[in-house]
Amino acid sequence: QVQLVESGGGAVQPGGSLRLSCAASGNIFAIKDMAWYRQAPGTQRALVASIQSGGPSTYQDSVVGRFTISRDNAKNTVHLHMNSLKPEDAAVYYCRMDASYTTAPYWGLGTQVTVSS
């Protein structure tokens, strides 16, 4: 059974920083893409950033220059460094991983990020 566990969420003031981490455990291998999504109340879950196994990454326009995604393939871990946080960044952040041997993605349960003064 595969589990993705996110950590690092919390409450910060505008302009603050957080580092989210997501670690996969269980029988998971050959991970192609790793990504972070977020969902605020009343909205749909949306892609924030993704990174391929070879390293190329993409970002939602609203986080370019503020967020950085990175991965550790040896540890099946993905991180999201978030700087200059804004109130509109507040949401539940979900980790997603796609493996080459299945079409069904793996999802974490989410970690809450709150940005307020």
Residue pairs with C-beta under 8 A, 6 or more apart in sequence:
1 26
1 27
2 24
2 25
2 26
2 27
2 28
2 106
3 24
3 25
3 26
4 22
4 23
4 24
4 95
4 96
4 97
4 106
4 107
4 108
4 109
5 22
5 23
5 25
5 108
5 109
6 20
6 21
6 22
6 93
6 94
6 95
6 108
6 109
6 110
6 111
7 20
7 21
7 22
7 23
7 111
8 18
8 19
8 20
8 21
8 111
9 18
9 20
9 93
9 111
9 112
9 113
10 18
10 112
10 113
10 114
11 114
11 115
11 116
12 18
12 85
12 113
12 114
12 115
13 115
13 116
13 117
14 85
14 86
14 87
14 115
14 116
14 117
15 84
15 85
16 85
16 115
17 81
17 82
17 83
17 84
17 85
18 82
18 85
18 113
19 79
19 80
19 81
19 82
20 36
20 79
20 80
20 82
20 93
20 95
20 111
20 113
21 77
21 78
21 79
21 80
22 34
22 36
22 77
22 78
22 79
22 95
22 97
22 108
23 75
23 76
23 77
24 31
24 76
24 77
24 97
24 106
25 76
28 76
28 97
28 99
28 106
29 99
29 101
30 99
30 100
30 101
31 53
31 73
31 76
31 97
31 98
31 99
31 100
32 52
32 53
32 98
32 99
32 100
33 50
33 51
33 52
33 53
33 96
33 97
33 98
34 50
34 51
34 69
34 71
34 78
34 95
34 96
34 97
34 98
35 47
35 48
35 49
35 50
35 51
35 69
35 78
35 95
35 96
35 97
35 98
36 47
36 48
36 49
36 50
36 69
36 78
36 80
36 93
36 94
36 95
36 96
37 45
37 46
37 47
37 48
37 93
37 94
37 96
38 45
38 46
38 48
38 89
38 91
38 92
38 93
38 94
38 113
39 45
39 46
39 91
39 92
39 94
39 110
40 90
40 91
40 92
43 91
45 94
46 60
47 60
48 59
48 60
48 63
48 67
48 80
48 93
49 57
49 58
49 59
49 60
49 63
49 67
49 68
49 69
49 80
50 57
50 58
50 69
51 57
51 69
51 70
51 71
51 78
53 73
57 69
59 67
59 69
62 88
63 82
63 89
66 82
66 83
66 84
66 85
67 80
67 81
67 82
67 83
68 80
68 81
69 78
69 79
69 80
69 81
70 78
70 79
70 81
71 77
71 78
71 79
72 78
72 79
76 97
78 95
78 97
80 93
82 89
82 113
85 113
85 115
86 115
87 115
87 116
88 115
89 113
89 115
90 113
90 114
90 115
90 116
91 113
92 110
92 111
92 112
92 113
93 110
93 111
93 112
93 113
94 107
94 108
94 109
94 110
95 107
95 108
96 105
96 106
96 107
96 108
97 105
97 106
98 105
98 106
99 106
